[in-house]
Amino acid sequence: MLGGVGLLTGRHQVPGIPARLVQTTLPRLVLVPVVFRLAMLVQALWSAGLGEPSVLWTIAVLHLVPNVAEAVWIFRWSARDAAVTRLVPVADAGFAVLLTLVAALVVAPAQDSAITSITWTHLMGTVMIWTLLRGALAGTLVIGGAVVLHFTLDPVSPLGLFLTLGTALVASLVVVGLVGASMRFALGFGEQQGRAAERERHRRDVHDTVLQVMESFAIPAPADELDPAASLDRVRRTARAQAMRIRISLEHEPSGPVGLHQRLRLLAAEMAAEGLRAEVVIQDDCGPDLSEEAAVALHDATREALRNTLKHSGTRRAVVSVEEIGGGISLTVRDHGAGFDVGDRRRGFGLENSIIARMAEVGGFARIESSPGLGTRVVLLAPSVLSLPVG
């Protein structure tokens, strides 16, 4: 619990929770006492009724002003100015003192219980704000100051006020503890999901690059017997190109986003070096606003489809066509090779993970159509605006 207080006061950082997350969460917690005050204000006004409301409504307005100001600050400026965050509890305490003094000077006997309810509620909110933003010790000092002030004005009520404000302090500590525990849980869950996604990405990259290239080396070609030297040279060039590609991806971050058109042209050149002629047909002005994630997914799924053509179709030609449809981009990979029975063939890692799952991750889908002797067609659809799958 105390660790949670340290977490949200900014004085002590809990290991594993970024400071930026703490700074963003901190001001939002002020909504708790603000909402509590407003709810109790409505209840007090409802109980008092509208008889002779002048004094009661004066107190209510003084109670309302700082709460409205704090709500506006939370939603408009809390994330921009840390200095204002430090001034909020001070200003709130000043309003609490003003409200208490005004209530003591102008209180009417018939309205005493309603006004007392409003002032005590305001003080409870002040204790909560100081506890949430400055810690338990600050909240305790505020309680002491409030009790001394009320003892000076009304020696009868300090014990009841002390118990009431102590309840506010405990409630604030509970809120802080719950928020701190929730943040730890969310961060832990996010890290777990991130590691799983990274493992899956690594498996796909290995499958789509190293494994596929090694398998392409094992595919026999007529030139192996007719011109062994040329075949060996082709293998060496392909291995050199792939090694350079992997090295660049490991050592350098891309300077900017690469469009789908350029990605597909580079992919066609890559496949040509491995012996597959892939003709790329792109509709004019197609996909200029495609997100980077969708472009990467289309490129990688297309590469997997072309490698499957190279390995299994018995043909050395394929056509990649791209067109824009309502709300997305449709990409089709077509070959006139051997084909296969989609219903009888068990999906392998490539079809399930490198094509279907990859497209699903960006809110798109993939469809594989094939029949023995009639070739294969892989249809990919990606939305123009990135849409993450649900569930």
C-alpha positions as CSV (number, residue, x, y, z in Angstrom):
1,M,0.0,0.0,0.0
2,L,2.7,2.5,0.9
3,G,4.6,1.4,-2.2
4,G,1.6,2.5,-4.2
5,V,1.6,5.9,-2.4
6,G,5.2,6.3,-3.3
7,L,4.5,5.3,-6.9
8,L,1.9,8.0,-7.4
9,T,3.4,10.8,-5.4
10,G,6.4,10.8,-7.7
11,R,8.8,10.7,-4.8
12,H,9.7,7.0,-5.1
13,Q,9.5,5.1,-8.3
14,V,8.4,1.5,-8.2
15,P,10.8,-0.6,-10.3
16,G,9.4,-1.6,-13.6
17,I,6.8,1.2,-13.9
18,P,7.8,4.0,-16.3
19,A,7.8,7.5,-14.9
20,R,5.8,8.8,-17.8
21,L,3.0,6.4,-16.9
22,V,3.0,7.7,-13.3
23,Q,2.9,11.3,-14.4
24,T,0.0,10.6,-16.7
25,T,-2.0,8.7,-14.1
26,L,-1.4,11.0,-11.2
27,P,-3.7,13.9,-12.2
28,R,-6.5,11.6,-13.2
29,L,-6.8,10.4,-9.6
30,V,-8.0,13.9,-8.6
31,L,-11.3,13.0,-10.3
32,V,-12.0,10.7,-7.3
33,P,-12.4,13.5,-4.7
34,V,-13.9,15.9,-7.2
35,V,-16.7,13.4,-8.1
36,F,-17.2,12.6,-4.4
37,R,-17.6,16.2,-3.5
38,L,-20.1,16.9,-6.3
39,A,-22.2,13.8,-5.4
40,M,-22.3,14.9,-1.7
41,L,-23.1,18.4,-2.7
42,V,-26.2,17.3,-4.6
43,Q,-27.2,15.1,-1.6
44,A,-26.8,18.0,0.8
45,L,-28.8,20.4,-1.3
46,W,-31.5,17.8,-1.9
47,S,-31.9,17.2,1.8
48,A,-31.9,20.9,2.7
49,G,-34.6,21.9,0.2
50,L,-34.9,25.4,-1.3
51,G,-36.1,27.3,1.8
52,E,-34.1,30.5,2.4
53,P,-31.3,29.3,0.1
54,S,-29.1,32.4,0.0
55,V,-26.6,31.4,2.6
56,L,-26.6,27.7,1.7
57,W,-26.2,28.5,-2.0
58,T,-23.3,30.9,-1.2
59,I,-21.5,28.0,0.5
60,A,-22.4,25.7,-2.3
61,V,-20.9,28.0,-5.0
62,L,-17.7,28.4,-3.0
63,H,-17.6,24.6,-2.7
64,L,-18.3,24.2,-6.4
65,V,-15.8,26.6,-7.9
66,P,-12.5,24.7,-7.1
67,N,-14.1,21.4,-8.1
68,V,-15.0,22.8,-11.6
69,A,-11.6,24.3,-11.9
70,E,-9.9,21.1,-11.0
71,A,-12.0,19.1,-13.4
72,V,-11.1,21.5,-16.2
73,W,-7.5,21.3,-15.3
74,I,-7.5,17.4,-15.3
75,F,-8.9,17.2,-18.9
76,R,-7.1,20.1,-20.5
77,W,-3.8,21.0,-18.8
78,S,-2.8,18.2,-16.4
79,A,-0.5,16.4,-18.9
80,R,1.2,19.6,-20.0
81,D,2.4,21.5,-17.0
82,A,3.9,19.8,-14.0
83,A,4.2,23.1,-12.1
84,V,0.4,23.5,-12.0
85,T,0.1,19.9,-10.6
86,R,2.2,21.1,-7.6
87,L,-0.1,24.1,-7.1
88,V,-3.4,22.2,-7.2
89,P,-3.3,20.9,-3.6
90,V,-2.2,24.3,-2.3
91,A,-5.0,26.1,-4.1
92,D,-7.5,23.5,-3.0
93,A,-6.4,23.8,0.6
94,G,-6.8,27.6,0.4
95,F,-10.4,27.3,-0.9
96,A,-11.1,24.8,2.0
97,V,-9.9,27.4,4.6
98,L,-12.0,30.1,2.9
99,L,-15.1,27.9,2.8
100,T,-14.7,27.0,6.4
101,L,-14.3,30.6,7.6
102,V,-17.2,31.8,5.5
103,A,-19.4,29.0,6.9
104,A,-18.5,29.8,10.4
105,L,-19.3,33.5,9.9
106,V,-22.6,33.3,8.0
107,V,-24.1,30.0,9.0
108,A,-27.8,30.0,9.8
109,P,-29.1,27.6,12.5
110,A,-31.8,26.0,10.3
111,Q,-29.2,25.3,7.7
112,D,-26.4,24.2,10.0
113,S,-26.4,20.5,9.1
114,A,-26.4,21.1,5.4
115,I,-23.6,23.6,5.5
116,T,-21.6,21.4,7.9
117,S,-22.1,18.5,5.5
118,I,-20.7,20.7,2.6
119,T,-17.7,22.0,4.5
120,W,-16.8,18.6,5.9
121,T,-17.1,17.0,2.4
122,H,-14.9,19.7,1.0
123,L,-12.2,19.0,3.7
124,M,-12.5,15.3,3.0
125,G,-11.7,16.0,-0.7
126,T,-8.8,18.2,0.3
127,V,-7.3,15.4,2.4
128,M,-7.8,13.0,-0.5
129,I,-6.1,15.4,-3.0
130,W,-3.1,15.9,-0.8
131,T,-2.8,12.2,-0.1
132,L,-3.1,11.3,-3.8
133,L,-0.7,13.9,-5.0
134,R,1.7,14.3,-2.1
135,G,1.5,11.1,-0.1
136,A,0.1,9.8,3.2
137,L,2.2,12.2,5.4
138,A,0.9,15.2,3.6
139,G,-2.7,14.0,4.0
140,T,-2.1,13.5,7.7
141,L,-0.8,17.0,8.1
142,V,-3.9,18.4,6.3
143,I,-6.1,16.5,8.8
144,G,-4.2,18.0,11.7
145,G,-4.6,21.5,10.3
146,A,-8.3,21.0,9.6
147,V,-8.9,19.8,13.1
148,V,-7.0,22.8,14.7
149,L,-9.0,25.2,12.5
150,H,-12.3,23.7,13.4
151,F,-11.4,23.5,17.1
152,T,-10.7,27.2,17.0
153,L,-14.1,27.9,15.4
154,D,-16.2,25.2,17.0
155,P,-14.6,23.3,20.0
156,V,-17.5,20.7,19.9
157,S,-16.8,19.1,16.5
158,P,-13.1,18.3,16.2
159,L,-13.3,14.6,17.2
160,G,-16.0,13.8,14.7
161,L,-14.2,15.8,12.0
162,F,-11.0,13.9,12.8
163,L,-12.7,10.5,12.3
164,T,-14.3,11.7,9.1
165,L,-11.1,13.0,7.6
166,G,-9.2,9.9,8.7
167,T,-11.7,7.8,6.7
168,A,-10.9,10.0,3.7
169,L,-7.2,9.3,4.2
170,V,-7.7,5.6,4.4
171,A,-9.9,5.6,1.3
172,S,-7.2,7.5,-0.6
173,L,-4.6,5.0,0.4
174,V,-6.8,2.2,-0.8
175,V,-7.4,3.9,-4.2
176,V,-3.6,4.4,-4.6
177,G,-2.9,0.8,-3.7
178,L,-5.5,-0.5,-6.2
179,V,-4.2,1.8,-9.0
180,G,-0.6,0.7,-8.3
181,A,-1.5,-3.0,-8.3
182,S,-3.5,-2.5,-11.5
183,M,-0.6,-0.8,-13.2
184,R,1.8,-3.6,-12.3
185,F,-0.7,-6.2,-13.6
186,A,-1.3,-4.3,-16.8
187,L,2.5,-3.8,-17.4
188,G,3.2,-7.5,-16.6
189,F,0.4,-8.6,-19.0
190,G,1.6,-6.3,-21.7
191,E,5.2,-7.5,-21.4
192,Q,4.0,-11.1,-21.6
193,Q,2.0,-10.4,-24.7
194,G,4.9,-8.4,-26.2
195,R,7.3,-11.3,-25.7
196,A,4.8,-13.7,-27.2
197,A,4.4,-11.5,-30.2
198,E,8.1,-11.0,-30.6
199,R,8.7,-14.8,-30.5
200,E,6.0,-15.3,-33.2
201,R,7.6,-12.5,-35.3
202,H,11.0,-14.1,-35.0
203,R,9.6,-17.5,-36.0
204,R,8.0,-15.9,-39.1
205,D,11.1,-14.1,-40.1
206,V,13.2,-17.2,-39.8
207,H,10.6,-19.2,-41.8
208,D,10.2,-16.6,-44.5
209,T,13.9,-15.8,-45.0
210,V,16.5,-18.3,-43.9
211,L,14.4,-21.5,-44.0
212,Q,12.8,-20.6,-47.4
213,V,16.1,-19.8,-49.0
214,M,17.7,-23.0,-47.7
215,E,14.8,-25.0,-49.1
216,S,15.1,-23.2,-52.5
217,F,18.7,-24.4,-52.6
218,A,17.5,-27.9,-52.3
219,I,15.1,-27.7,-55.2
220,P,16.6,-29.5,-58.3
221,A,16.8,-27.6,-61.5
222,P,17.6,-28.7,-65.1
223,A,20.6,-26.4,-65.1
224,D,22.2,-28.3,-62.2
225,E,23.3,-31.0,-64.7
226,L,23.6,-28.9,-67.8
227,D,25.6,-26.2,-66.3
228,P,26.7,-27.0,-62.7
229,A,28.9,-23.9,-62.5
230,A,26.1,-21.6,-63.3
231,S,23.8,-23.3,-60.8
232,L,26.5,-23.0,-58.1
233,D,27.0,-19.3,-59.0
234,R,23.2,-18.8,-58.6
235,V,23.2,-20.4,-55.2
236,R,26.1,-18.2,-54.1
237,R,24.5,-15.0,-55.4
238,T,21.2,-15.8,-53.7
239,A,23.0,-16.6,-50.4
240,R,25.0,-13.4,-50.6
241,A,21.9,-11.3,-51.3
242,Q,20.0,-12.9,-48.4
243,A,22.9,-12.4,-46.0
244,M,23.2,-8.8,-47.0
245,R,19.4,-8.3,-46.5
246,I,19.6,-9.9,-43.0
247,R,22.6,-7.8,-42.1
248,I,21.0,-4.5,-43.1
249,S,17.8,-5.4,-41.2
250,L,19.9,-6.1,-38.1
251,E,22.2,-3.1,-38.3
252,H,20.0,-0.3,-39.7
253,E,16.6,1.1,-39.0
254,P,14.7,2.3,-42.1
255,S,15.0,6.1,-42.6
256,G,11.3,6.3,-43.5
257,P,8.3,4.3,-44.5
258,V,8.6,2.3,-47.7
259,G,5.4,2.1,-49.8
260,L,3.8,-1.0,-51.0
261,H,4.7,-0.4,-54.7
262,Q,8.4,-0.2,-53.9
263,R,8.2,-3.2,-51.6
264,L,6.6,-5.4,-54.3
265,R,9.2,-4.3,-56.9
266,L,12.0,-5.2,-54.6
267,L,10.3,-8.5,-53.9
268,A,10.0,-9.3,-57.6
269,A,13.7,-8.6,-58.0
270,E,14.5,-10.9,-55.0
271,M,12.4,-13.7,-56.5
272,A,13.9,-13.3,-59.9
273,A,17.4,-13.9,-58.4
274,E,16.0,-17.2,-57.1
275,G,14.5,-18.3,-60.4
276,L,10.9,-17.1,-60.2
277,R,9.6,-14.5,-62.6
278,A,6.9,-12.5,-60.7
279,E,5.1,-9.9,-62.8
280,V,3.7,-7.1,-60.7
281,V,0.6,-5.3,-61.9
282,I,-0.5,-2.3,-59.8
283,Q,-3.6,-0.2,-60.5
284,D,-2.9,3.5,-60.9
285,D,-2.9,5.5,-57.6
286,C,-3.5,2.3,-55.6
287,G,-2.7,2.3,-51.9
288,P,-1.0,5.7,-51.4
289,D,-2.5,5.9,-47.9
290,L,-1.9,2.3,-46.8
291,S,-0.5,2.1,-43.3
292,E,3.0,0.9,-42.8
293,E,1.8,-2.2,-40.8
294,A,-0.6,-3.2,-43.6
295,A,2.1,-2.7,-46.3
296,V,4.5,-4.9,-44.4
297,A,1.8,-7.6,-43.9
298,L,1.0,-7.6,-47.6
299,H,4.6,-7.8,-48.6
300,D,5.5,-10.6,-46.3
301,A,2.4,-12.6,-47.1
302,T,3.1,-12.2,-50.8
303,R,6.6,-13.3,-50.4
304,E,5.4,-16.5,-48.7
305,A,2.9,-17.1,-51.5
306,L,5.6,-16.7,-54.1
307,R,8.0,-18.9,-52.3
308,N,5.3,-21.6,-52.2
309,T,4.9,-21.2,-56.0
310,L,8.6,-21.6,-56.4
311,K,8.8,-24.7,-54.3
312,H,5.6,-26.6,-55.1
313,S,3.9,-25.3,-58.3
314,G,6.4,-26.6,-60.9
315,T,6.2,-23.3,-62.7
316,R,8.6,-20.4,-62.8
317,R,6.1,-17.6,-63.4
318,A,3.5,-15.9,-61.2
319,V,1.5,-12.7,-61.4
320,V,1.0,-10.3,-58.5
321,S,-1.9,-7.9,-59.0
322,V,-2.9,-5.0,-56.7
323,E,-6.1,-3.0,-56.8
324,E,-8.0,-0.7,-54.5
325,I,-11.4,-1.8,-53.3
326,G,-13.9,-0.2,-50.9
327,G,-12.0,0.5,-47.7
328,G,-8.8,-1.4,-48.5
329,I,-6.3,-3.0,-50.8
330,S,-6.7,-6.3,-52.6
331,L,-3.6,-8.2,-53.6
332,T,-3.7,-11.4,-55.6
333,V,-0.9,-13.9,-56.3
334,R,-1.7,-16.2,-59.2
335,D,0.2,-19.0,-60.8
336,H,-0.7,-21.7,-63.4
337,G,1.2,-24.5,-61.8
338,A,0.4,-27.9,-60.4
339,G,-2.1,-26.6,-57.8
340,F,-3.3,-28.8,-54.9
341,D,-6.6,-29.8,-53.2
342,V,-7.1,-27.1,-50.5
343,G,-9.6,-29.4,-48.6
344,D,-7.3,-32.4,-48.4
345,R,-4.1,-30.6,-47.7
346,R,-3.2,-29.8,-44.1
347,R,-2.2,-26.2,-43.7
348,G,1.5,-25.8,-42.9
349,F,3.3,-23.1,-40.9
350,G,3.6,-20.9,-44.0
351,L,-0.1,-20.8,-44.9
352,E,-1.4,-20.6,-41.4
353,N,1.1,-18.2,-39.9
354,S,3.0,-16.4,-42.6
355,I,-0.1,-15.7,-44.7
356,I,-3.5,-16.1,-42.9
357,A,-2.5,-15.0,-39.3
358,R,-0.3,-12.2,-40.6
359,M,-3.2,-10.6,-42.5
360,A,-5.6,-11.1,-39.6
361,E,-3.2,-9.1,-37.3
362,V,-3.8,-6.0,-39.4
363,G,-7.6,-6.5,-39.6
364,G,-7.5,-8.1,-43.1
365,F,-7.9,-11.7,-44.3
366,A,-6.4,-14.2,-46.7
367,R,-8.1,-16.7,-49.0
368,I,-6.2,-19.6,-50.7
369,E,-7.9,-21.1,-53.9
370,S,-6.4,-24.0,-55.7
371,S,-7.2,-27.2,-57.5
372,P,-5.0,-30.0,-58.9
373,G,-3.8,-29.0,-62.4
374,L,-5.4,-25.6,-62.3
375,G,-2.8,-23.6,-60.4
376,T,-3.2,-21.5,-57.2
377,R,-4.6,-18.1,-56.4
378,V,-3.9,-16.4,-53.0
379,V,-6.1,-13.4,-52.3
380,L,-5.0,-10.9,-49.6
381,L,-7.1,-8.0,-48.4
382,A,-5.8,-5.3,-46.1
383,P,-7.7,-2.3,-44.8
384,S,-6.4,1.2,-45.7
385,V,-6.7,2.2,-42.0
386,L,-5.1,-0.2,-39.5
387,S,-7.7,-2.2,-37.6
388,L,-6.6,-4.5,-34.9
389,P,-8.5,-7.8,-34.5
390,V,-10.9,-8.2,-31.6
391,G,-10.5,-11.1,-29.2
